[in-house]
Amino acid sequence: MSAQMTARVLKGVVGALAIAALAIPTAVAKGGPPEGHGPGSVETTANNLSVPAMFVGSYPYALTCDGEVTAPTGEPLSGYSVPGEYFVQGEHVWQAACGTAASAAAVVEWGDNLGGDAKLKVGSPIRVEVGLLADAEAMTVPSLGGYTVIKLEPNMLDRESPYGTAAPAVLEDPFDEVRVWTQGATLKIWNEDAGVLAYDGAAGAEINATGRVVYGYNLRVGLPGVWTIQYFFPGVTVTGSDIGDSEVTESGTYVTMHITAVTGGGKGGGKNH
């Protein structure tokens, strides 16, 4: 391997580790690590960025965001329930393209469990997750390439299954999805009726098992009722949301939704995005 290729591989490893490790101690990414081992727990991973991303604000961590792609390296693996050979998260190194911007327009995609039929239980983990998808119609999104990552053991829990991209690696350029991350994002969760504030601080983000940048928080509430979840994304104009409301200001956008927690056992899970 050439010195240049070695440098690119090391950059990919450091970048994947850094974006996970720098998440605040309350971030839980969709479909990646376990749901956590208690309130405010964090699971860091070395997942590769597979879905292209635009980063608003300071230069993002140690990723190489010059629009170039790092192809998977090493020998692919096989023997999974899904036939074929794969480059696997945690075993191989690659990186989708990413870039930087002063601002961005995005569509909000909340975690499936928050808007679905799953019962959100008092005392059980509630996975709060949100993704920002670049709105190509409202902003200029450069052509960015990436790799499709799939779950290799469909019968296993999301958090336990390996994930990978097929070998030989197929670069999709342009990729049909671009994620957005912004510096200084915040999260606030509260119950207005009870006057209880569950969290108010920085919003953590991770690269999940499918290689997407997602914001996440591992929430447990101690009483039933309606809880308000509100993110603020500086420098981002939200043009739409699958659920909830948004308020665009001069400095960024507030996105808000409400969940209802009920008494009883169970988990508030979600699926990969």
N, C-alpha and C positions, 0 to 999 in steps of 0.2 A: 504494500500500500504506500502511495506517495505521501510526502510530508503534507502536501496541500489537502489530500483526501483525509489524512489522519486529523488535521486541524478541523475540517468540516464535521467529522464524526464527533470529535470532542465537543464542539460547539453544540451539536444536537443534543448530546447527553446532558451537558450543563444547562441548556435552555429548558429541557423538559423537567429536570429536577428543580430548577429555580422557580419556575412559575407555580409549581405545586408547593414547594417549601415556603414561599413567601405569602401564601394564602394565610389569612388570619386564623387563629385557632378555633374557628367555628365553621369553616368551610367544608362542605361535603359535595363532591361532584357527582352528577347523575351517571349511574352505570359504571362508575370506576371503582373506588375503594368501598369497603364496608360502610354501613350506615353510621358507624361510630359506636363508641363504647360508653356514651353518657353525654350529658349536656355539654355542648361546646367542644367536643372532641374533633380531632382532625386526623385524616389519613393522607399522607403524602405519597405520591407515586412518581414513577419515571415514565409516564405515558408520553409518546411522541405526538407532537402537533401534526394532525393528519388533515384537518379541515382548515383551509386558509383563514387568516384573521387580519383585521386592521386594528392597530393599536393607537388610541387617541391619548396624547399626553407625552410623558417622558418615554425615552427609548425602552422597549419592553424587555426587562430581565436580561437574560443572556442568549435569547434566541437570535438567529441571524435573519433580520428582517430587511433584506435588500431585494425581495421579490424572487429570489432563487429558491430552488428546491433541493433538498438532500435526499437522494435515492436510498432505499433500504440496502443495508450491507450484511454480509455474512451468508451462511447457508440456511435456506428456508426449512421449516419444520412441518411434519405431517403426523397422522395418527389421531386426528380429532374427529368428532362426530360429523363435521362438515368435511366431505372428501376434498383432497387437494393438498398442496403445499402452501405454507403461509409464512410471511414475516410477522412476528408476534410481538405485541406490546410487552415490554419488560425484558425481552430477549434480544431484539434487534433495534437498530437505530435508524430513524429517518426523520424528515421534517418537511411539512407542507410550506408553501410560500406564505410570507406575511409582509406587511408594510406598515408604515406609520402615517398619521394624518392629524391635522389640527382640529378637525371635527368630523362627525359622521352622522348619517341618517340611518336609523335601524328600526326593525320590527321586533317587538317583544314576544318571546315564546316562553310561557310559564311551564313548570313541571306538570306532567300529566296528572299526578295525584292531587294537585291543588284544585283542578277544575273538573275532576272526574267523579266517579261514584264511590271512591274509597272513603271509608269512615276515618276521620282524623280524631285520634283518641287522646284524652288527657293522660299525661304521664308516659306516653309512647312516642318514639321518634317520629317527627313530621319533617319530611325532607322538603325544604324550601329551595327551589331552584329556578333560575331564569336564564335564558339565553338571549343575546342580542344578535339578530341576523341583519347584515348590511342590506339596506334598501337600494338596490341598483338603479331604480327609477328616480330616486330622490338625490342621489349623489353619484359621483364618478368613482366606480369601483374598478381598480386595475385588474387585468387578467392575472389571476393567481391559481397556480396548480396545486393539487392535493391528491390524497389517496383515500379510497373507501375502505373502512375498517368494519369488520363484521364480528358477531359473536360466534365463536367456534364450537361451543357446547350448548346448544339451544335448550337442553333439558336442565341445565344448571341454573342457579340463581345468577342474576346479572353480576353481582359483586364477586362471584366465585369463578365465573367462566373466563377462559382466556379469550383475547380478541386479537385479530390480525388482518393483514391485507394480503391478498392473493399473490403468489409468485408464479411466473415472473411479475414484478411490480408493474402495475399499469398506472401511469401518471395521467390524471384527468386535468387538462389545462385548456380552457378555464374550468375550474370546479364550479358546480352549480350552486354552491353555498359558500358564503363568506361570513365569518363571525366577527363581532366587534367587542373590544375590551377598552375601558377608559380608566384613566388614572383618577383616583380620588372618589370612586363610587362609594356610596354609603347605604346602610340598611337600618330601618327602624321597624320594630314589631311591638304592637301594644294592644291592650284590651281597653277600649274607651269606657265602656260601661262600668268596669271594675276599677278603673284607674290604675292599671298595672302595666308597667313597661317591661317587656321581655328582653329587648336588645336595642341599642342605639349606638352605632359605631361604624367602623369601616366594613365594606362588603368584600368578602373573600372570593377569589376565583381560582379555578383549577383547570387543567386539561384532563378530560375524562377518558374512559377506556376507548371510546370511539374517536378520540383525538380532537374533540371540540372544546373550545374555551367556554366554560359555563360559570356563572355565579351561583354560590350555594351556601346554605346555612342549615345546621342540624338543630332543629327546634324541639323543645319539650315544654308544654304548658301545664300549669298546675291547677287550672280551673276551667270549666266548660264555658262556652260562649263564643262571641264573634271576636276574632283577632284581625287586626289590620296589618298588612305587610306592605311596606313602602320602600322602594329603592330610589336613589337619586343618582343619575348618570351625567356627570359634567361633560360638556362638549358634545353631547349626543341629542339629536332631535328624533324623538320617537314618532314614527308615522303610522303606527298601528300596533295592536296587541290582540292576541288570541282570546284573552279574558282580562278583566280588570279595566282600569282607567289610566289615562296619562295626562299630564299637564306640562306643557313645554314652556320653559322660561328662557330668559336671555342667556343664562349660564349652563343650562342643561334641562333634563326632563325628569320629573317625578312620575314613577309608575306605581300604582296602588291596586291592591286587591284585598278581598276579605275571605277568611276561612272560618268555619264553625267547628270547634272542638267539642266532642261529646264524651261522656263518661263511659268507661268500659275498657277492656283489653283490646289489643290489635296493634297494627302498625300502619303508618301512613307512607306507603312505598311509592315508587314511581318507575318509569321505564326509561331506557336510553333515548337520548335525542341525537 
